[in-house]
Amino acid sequence: MKSEILAAAFMRPRAGRRLAVLAVSLTVIGLCVAVFKTVGFGTDPGSTFSLGLSNRTGLSFGTCQLLFNLLLFLPVIRLDLSRIGAGTIGNMVGLGYIADFFMWLIERQMPPMGFSMTERIFLFGVSMVVFLIAASFYMVVDMGVAPYDAVPQLIAARTTRLSPRAVRMAWDLSLLSLGFLMGAAVGLTTLVTGFCLGPAIAFVSGHVKGWFEEASPVPA
């Protein structure tokens, strides 16, 4: 039974197209996280926690992201295999190291005095739009969710006292606070992603979801 659930999660209609878009989305998200970290206006809650952990331990962001998600992966395996897919593995293993690579690349190209405020605001604005689009595509391809996203979904499915939105807000605020206490920046990026990601996913899904569905048979 478990093998059938896993097979269904990995084998989706138009899997090749989904995997290609997934790979591009994760690469672009990693780039945007690197830019967010560089311009200093904060990051999404999950990245904030991993950046704070990196500050405290001296490990790279990618390694902290991997270790944190591996820990979260355990209850997902135990409780709901249907949430696991290629996107889960790609996000858990690859995203942090992609961000690390782009952070290194940006640091090599950065002016000696750093970016001006105007440049930082411009980079933030462009990266935020691109991040919202890439994150939306990551969700729309439906190849599994990141362990960070799966855990609050599991909690919400097992409680009647709180709505899924309330569980997610409590989860994000908890990890955001821990990241801040460990020295990670919190700012405008956090607010924008919190308010805009849901509508962005709905917009992108409404326009491109059909790209990933199985083609209807041609009438005889």
Secondary structure, DSSP 8 states (H G I E B T S, - for coil): -HHHHHHHHH--TTHHHHHHHHHHHHHHHHHHHHHHHHHTS---HHHHHHHHHHHHH---HHHHHHHHHHHHHHHHHHH-GGG-SHHHHIIIIIIHHHHHHHHHHHHHHS-TT---HHHHHHHHHHHHHHHHHHHHHHHHTTS---HHHHHHHHHHHT-SSS-HHHHHHHHHHHHHHHHHHTT---SHHHHHHHHHHHHHHHHHHHHHGGGGS-------
